[in-house]
Amino acid sequence: MKRTVTAAALGLILLSSSPTSLVPSLNSPVEIKAIPPTFITLDQIPECIPTAPFPQVNPLPYFIDAHHIQFSCSVYDKDNVAWTMLIFYEMWAEEFGDPEESLKCALGKMTIVWGKDLKTVNNVYDMDGNFLETATVAGLMQNDTTVWVWAESEYISSTSFVHELTHIALHHTCGDADADHEGEKFPCWEEKHSMFVDRVNLILNDEYGL
Protein backbone atom coordinates (compact mmCIF):
# COMPACT_ATOMS: atom_id res chain seq x y z
CA MET A 1 0.00 0.00 0.00
CA LYS A 2 1.45 3.32 -1.03
CA ARG A 3 0.83 6.31 1.19
CA THR A 4 1.84 9.89 0.58
CA VAL A 5 2.85 11.99 3.59
CA THR A 6 4.17 15.49 3.93
CA ALA A 7 7.09 14.30 6.04
CA ALA A 8 10.14 12.77 4.41
CA ALA A 9 10.46 9.05 4.96
CA LEU A 10 12.98 6.32 4.56
CA GLY A 11 12.41 3.72 1.89
CA LEU A 12 12.09 -0.05 2.08
CA ILE A 13 14.28 -2.61 3.75
CA LEU A 14 14.64 -6.18 2.61
CA LEU A 15 15.05 -8.69 5.42
CA SER A 16 16.74 -11.96 4.54
CA SER A 17 17.76 -14.90 6.68
CA SER A 18 21.45 -14.19 6.13
CA PRO A 19 23.19 -10.79 6.13
CA THR A 20 25.49 -11.98 3.34
CA SER A 21 22.71 -13.29 1.12
CA LEU A 22 22.00 -10.70 -1.55
CA VAL A 23 19.99 -12.95 -3.88
CA PRO A 24 17.60 -15.26 -2.03
CA SER A 25 16.98 -18.79 -3.14
CA LEU A 26 13.68 -19.47 -4.85
CA ASN A 27 13.01 -21.96 -2.07
CA SER A 28 13.70 -19.40 0.68
CA PRO A 29 11.01 -16.71 0.70
CA VAL A 30 12.17 -13.30 1.89
CA GLU A 31 9.91 -11.19 4.08
CA ILE A 32 9.59 -7.65 2.76
CA LYS A 33 8.38 -4.93 5.10
CA ALA A 34 8.24 -1.17 4.86
CA ILE A 35 9.94 0.52 7.77
CA PRO A 36 8.20 3.40 9.53
CA PRO A 37 9.56 6.77 8.44
CA THR A 38 11.93 9.07 10.20
CA PHE A 39 10.14 12.41 10.28
CA ILE A 40 12.40 15.26 9.22
CA THR A 41 11.31 18.61 10.64
CA LEU A 42 12.67 22.14 10.43
CA ASP A 43 12.85 22.40 14.21
CA GLN A 44 14.78 19.80 16.16
CA ILE A 45 12.39 17.65 18.20
CA PRO A 46 13.82 16.67 21.59
CA GLU A 47 14.59 13.00 22.09
CA CYS A 48 13.83 10.92 25.16
CA ILE A 49 16.84 11.09 27.52
CA PRO A 50 17.65 7.71 29.11
CA THR A 51 19.63 9.29 31.95
CA ALA A 52 16.95 11.86 32.85
CA PRO A 53 14.19 11.23 35.41
CA PHE A 54 10.97 9.50 34.35
CA PRO A 55 8.22 9.95 33.46
CA GLN A 56 9.26 12.29 30.65
CA VAL A 57 6.94 14.44 28.54
CA ASN A 58 8.28 14.41 24.98
CA PRO A 59 6.85 15.93 21.79
CA LEU A 60 5.83 13.96 18.72
CA PRO A 61 6.81 14.82 15.15
CA TYR A 62 4.29 15.88 12.47
CA PHE A 63 1.48 16.48 14.98
CA ILE A 64 2.40 20.00 16.04
CA ASP A 65 1.22 20.14 19.66
CA ALA A 66 1.02 16.41 20.41
CA HIS A 67 3.23 14.71 22.96
CA HIS A 68 3.56 11.47 24.86
CA ILE A 69 4.51 10.72 28.44
CA GLN A 70 7.11 7.96 28.64
CA PHE A 71 8.23 5.83 31.60
CA SER A 72 11.06 4.47 29.43
CA CYS A 73 12.72 5.64 26.22
CA SER A 74 11.88 2.28 24.65
CA VAL A 75 8.14 2.94 25.10
CA TYR A 76 7.76 4.05 22.38
CA ASP A 77 9.90 5.70 19.71
CA LYS A 78 8.34 9.05 18.81
CA ASP A 79 8.45 8.40 15.06
CA ASN A 80 6.64 5.08 15.47
CA VAL A 81 3.92 6.68 17.61
CA ALA A 82 3.42 9.51 15.11
CA TRP A 83 3.38 7.06 12.19
CA THR A 84 0.72 4.99 13.95
CA MET A 85 -1.41 8.11 14.39
CA LEU A 86 -0.92 9.11 10.76
CA ILE A 87 -1.85 5.66 9.42
CA PHE A 88 -4.88 5.67 11.73
CA TYR A 89 -6.01 9.08 10.52
CA GLU A 90 -5.57 8.32 6.82
CA MET A 91 -7.56 5.10 7.13
CA TRP A 92 -10.25 6.72 9.29
CA ALA A 93 -10.69 9.67 6.93
CA GLU A 94 -10.90 7.34 3.95
CA GLU A 95 -13.46 5.02 5.54
CA PHE A 96 -15.51 7.26 7.84
CA GLY A 97 -14.57 10.81 6.84
CA ASP A 98 -13.51 13.90 8.75
CA PRO A 99 -15.27 16.66 6.80
CA GLU A 100 -14.57 19.44 9.29
CA GLU A 101 -11.10 18.10 10.14
CA SER A 102 -12.05 18.08 13.81
CA LEU A 103 -10.32 14.74 14.31
CA LYS A 104 -7.20 15.96 12.52
CA CYS A 105 -7.13 18.96 14.83
CA ALA A 106 -7.60 16.76 17.93
CA LEU A 107 -4.75 14.44 16.93
CA GLY A 108 -2.55 17.50 16.58
CA LYS A 109 -3.11 18.18 20.29
CA MET A 110 -3.01 14.61 21.59
CA THR A 111 -1.47 13.50 24.85
CA ILE A 112 -0.62 9.81 25.11
CA VAL A 113 0.23 8.50 28.58
CA TRP A 114 2.05 5.15 28.40
CA GLY A 115 1.47 2.99 31.47
CA LYS A 116 3.66 0.30 33.05
CA ASP A 117 0.77 -1.63 34.55
CA LEU A 118 -2.88 -2.38 34.00
CA LYS A 119 -5.42 -0.12 35.71
CA THR A 120 -8.37 -1.11 37.85
CA VAL A 121 -11.27 1.30 37.30
CA ASN A 122 -14.95 1.64 38.14
CA ASN A 123 -18.07 2.02 36.02
CA VAL A 124 -16.94 0.87 32.59
CA TYR A 125 -18.36 -1.26 29.78
CA ASP A 126 -16.99 -4.26 27.94
CA MET A 127 -17.05 -4.59 24.14
CA ASP A 128 -20.58 -6.04 24.19
CA GLY A 129 -21.96 -3.14 26.19
CA ASN A 130 -22.15 -4.93 29.54
CA PHE A 131 -21.76 -2.58 32.50
CA LEU A 132 -18.96 -3.46 34.93
CA GLU A 133 -18.76 -1.86 38.35
CA THR A 134 -15.05 -2.71 38.54
CA ALA A 135 -12.71 -3.91 35.81
CA THR A 136 -9.04 -4.14 34.92
CA VAL A 137 -8.35 -2.26 31.72
CA ALA A 138 -5.49 -1.85 29.24
CA GLY A 139 -6.51 1.57 27.99
CA LEU A 140 -8.67 4.59 28.73
CA MET A 141 -9.82 7.69 26.94
CA GLN A 142 -9.34 10.33 29.64
CA ASN A 143 -10.67 13.35 27.74
CA ASP A 144 -11.19 14.42 24.14
CA THR A 145 -7.44 14.67 23.42
CA THR A 146 -5.88 12.40 26.06
CA VAL A 147 -5.55 8.63 26.29
CA TRP A 148 -3.85 6.31 28.75
CA VAL A 149 -2.46 3.08 27.26
CA TRP A 150 -0.82 0.10 28.95
CA ALA A 151 2.47 -0.59 27.17
CA GLU A 152 2.02 -4.34 27.30
CA SER A 153 4.25 -5.23 24.35
CA GLU A 154 7.12 -3.99 22.25
CA TYR A 155 4.57 -3.70 19.43
CA ILE A 156 2.23 -0.72 19.41
CA SER A 157 -0.31 -2.79 17.46
CA SER A 158 -0.59 -5.17 20.44
CA THR A 159 -1.66 -2.36 22.76
CA SER A 160 -5.06 -0.66 23.01
CA PHE A 161 -3.69 2.53 21.40
CA VAL A 162 -5.70 2.24 18.16
CA HIS A 163 -8.78 1.28 20.19
CA GLU A 164 -8.45 4.45 22.27
CA LEU A 165 -7.83 6.55 19.15
CA THR A 166 -11.14 5.21 17.85
CA HIS A 167 -12.93 6.57 20.92
CA ILE A 168 -11.25 9.93 20.24
CA ALA A 169 -12.30 9.78 16.60
CA LEU A 170 -15.92 9.00 17.42
CA HIS A 171 -16.06 11.85 19.92
CA HIS A 172 -14.94 14.32 17.27
CA THR A 173 -16.74 12.95 14.21
CA CYS A 174 -19.88 11.33 15.65
CA GLY A 175 -20.49 13.39 18.76
CA ASP A 176 -19.97 10.67 21.36
CA ALA A 177 -16.94 8.56 22.33
CA ASP A 178 -19.37 5.69 23.01
CA ALA A 179 -18.24 4.15 26.29
CA ASP A 180 -20.27 0.93 25.82
CA HIS A 181 -18.77 0.08 22.43
CA GLU A 182 -21.16 -2.24 20.56
CA GLY A 183 -23.81 -1.90 23.26
CA GLU A 184 -27.00 0.10 22.80
CA LYS A 185 -26.79 2.66 25.62
CA PHE A 186 -24.60 5.11 23.67
CA PRO A 187 -24.53 5.83 19.93
CA CYS A 188 -21.65 5.75 17.42
CA TRP A 189 -19.48 2.62 18.01
CA GLU A 190 -20.63 -0.22 15.75
CA GLU A 191 -19.23 -3.56 14.68
CA LYS A 192 -17.56 -1.87 11.71
CA HIS A 193 -15.46 0.20 14.11
CA SER A 194 -14.28 -2.92 15.96
CA MET A 195 -13.31 -4.41 12.60
CA PHE A 196 -11.54 -1.16 11.70
CA VAL A 197 -9.40 -1.36 14.87
CA ASP A 198 -8.36 -4.90 13.96
CA ARG A 199 -7.55 -3.90 10.39
CA VAL A 200 -5.40 -0.91 11.41
CA ASN A 201 -3.46 -3.02 13.91
CA LEU A 202 -2.95 -5.75 11.30
CA ILE A 203 -1.50 -3.23 8.83
CA LEU A 204 0.74 -1.69 11.50
CA ASN A 205 2.09 -5.12 12.38
CA ASP A 206 2.28 -6.76 8.96
CA GLU A 207 3.49 -3.81 6.88
CA TYR A 208 5.57 -1.83 9.37
CA GLY A 209 6.48 -4.25 12.16
CA LEU A 210 4.92 -1.97 14.78
MOBELVEN-V452055 format. One record per residue. N is the residue number from 1. RES is the residue in one small letter. SS is DSSP state (H for helix, E for strand, - for the rest). PSI is psi in whole degrees, 0 to 359 (999 if undefined). OMEGA is omega in degrees with one decimal (* if undefined). Layout:
BEGIN
n=(N N)
res=(RES RES)
ss=(SS SS)
psi=(PSI PSI)
omega=(OMEGA OMEGA)
END
This chain:
BEGIN
n=(1 2 3 4 5 6 7 8 9 10 11 12 13 14 15 16 17 18 19 20 21 22 23 24 25 26 27 28 29 30 31 32 33 34 35 36 37 38 39 40 41 42 43 44 45 46 47 48 49 50 51 52 53 54 55 56 57 58 59 60 61 62 63 64 65 66 67 68 69 70 71 72 73 74 75 76 77 78 79 80 81 82 83 84 85 86 87 88 89 90 91 92 93 94 95 96 97 98 99 100 101 102 103 104 105 106 107 108 109 110 111 112 113 114 115 116 117 118 119 120 121 122 123 124 125 126 127 128 129 130 131 132 133 134 135 136 137 138 139 140 141 142 143 144 145 146 147 148 149 150 151 152 153 154 155 156 157 158 159 160 161 162 163 164 165 166 167 168 169 170 171 172 173 174 175 176 177 178 179 180 181 182 183 184 185 186 187 188 189 190 191 192 193 194 195 196 197 198 199 200 201 202 203 204 205 206 207 208 209 210)
res=(m k r t v t a a a l g l i l l s s s p t s l v p s l n s p v e i k a i p p t f i t l d q i p e c i p t a p f p q v n p l p y f i d a h h i q f s c s v y d k d n v a w t m l i f y e m w a e e f g d p e e s l k c a l g k m t i v w g k d l k t v n n v y d m d g n f l e t a t v a g l m q n d t t v w v w a e s e y i s s t s f v h e l t h i a l h h t c g d a d a d h e g e k f p c w e e k h s m f v d r v n l i l n d e y g l)
ss=(- - - - - - - - - - - E E E E - - - - - - - - - - - - - - - E E E E - - - - - - - - - - - - - - - - - - - - - E E E E - - - - - - - E E E E - E - - E - - H H H H H H H H H H H H H H H H H H - - - - - - H H H H H H - - - E E E E E - - - E E E E E E E - - - - - E E E E E E E - E E E E E - - E E E E E - - - - - H H H - - H H H H H H H H H H H H H - - - - - - - - - - - - - - - - - H H H H H H H H H H H H H H H H H H - -)
psi=(127 131 139 128 159 345 149 144 157 169 226 154 137 127 117 169 342 133 344 358 107 329 108 152 151 337 0 89 141 131 128 123 144 141 146 152 159 117 128 118 159 318 138 127 125 143 160 139 108 330 355 162 152 154 154 139 114 140 159 148 162 312 104 310 18 150 164 153 115 140 355 147 342 354 98 167 135 322 322 323 314 321 320 316 322 315 315 311 316 316 321 312 323 322 319 342 159 63 327 5 30 324 318 318 318 318 328 348 18 147 124 122 113 130 145 326 162 159 145 122 167 154 64 175 148 184 336 1 10 131 134 122 323 138 155 126 158 358 154 139 118 327 189 356 13 133 149 134 128 123 75 348 163 345 125 325 344 355 181 15 310 324 313 324 329 322 317 314 317 321 319 341 342 341 355 134 342 80 333 14 243 10 181 358 321 151 177 297 124 176 326 332 324 319 325 316 314 320 318 314 323 317 317 319 310 321 331 356 28 999)
omega=(-179.3 179.4 178.5 178.1 -178.5 177.4 177.7 -176.6 172.6 -176.3 -176.5 175.3 178.3 -177.5 177.4 -177.1 -179.4 -178.3 -179.2 -177.9 -179.3 179.5 -175.9 174.3 178.3 -179.3 -179.0 -177.7 179.7 178.3 -179.5 178.4 171.7 175.9 177.4 -175.0 165.1 -178.6 179.0 -175.7 178.9 177.7 178.0 178.6 -177.9 176.8 170.5 -177.1 -175.5 -176.7 -179.8 179.5 175.2 2.5 178.2 174.6 -176.6 -178.2 176.1 175.7 174.5 179.1 -161.4 -175.6 -179.8 176.7 175.9 -177.8 -172.1 172.2 177.1 179.9 178.9 -177.7 -19.3 177.5 -174.1 180.0 179.1 177.7 179.6 179.3 176.1 179.5 -179.4 176.2 178.1 -176.2 -179.8 -179.1 178.3 -178.0 179.8 -175.2 -173.5 178.7 175.3 -169.1 179.9 -179.6 178.3 177.3 178.2 178.7 -179.5 178.8 178.0 180.0 -174.0 166.8 176.3 177.6 178.4 -176.8 177.1 -171.9 173.2 177.1 170.4 -174.3 179.7 170.8 177.7 -179.5 174.0 -174.9 -179.7 178.6 178.6 -179.7 179.9 179.5 177.5 179.4 173.7 -172.4 179.6 179.1 178.8 166.1 -174.5 170.7 -170.5 174.5 -176.7 174.7 170.5 -176.0 174.3 -179.8 -171.9 -172.5 174.1 -179.4 178.5 -178.4 178.1 177.7 178.3 -174.5 -179.0 176.1 -179.5 175.5 178.1 173.6 177.4 -178.1 179.6 177.8 -173.7 -177.8 -178.4 177.7 179.2 179.7 175.9 -176.6 -175.4 173.3 -176.2 174.4 -173.5 -177.1 -179.8 -179.7 166.5 -175.4 177.9 -179.5 -179.4 178.4 174.8 178.6 177.9 178.4 179.8 -177.7 178.3 -179.5 178.4 178.6 179.0 -178.1 -172.7 -174.5 -173.0 179.1 -179.1 *)
END
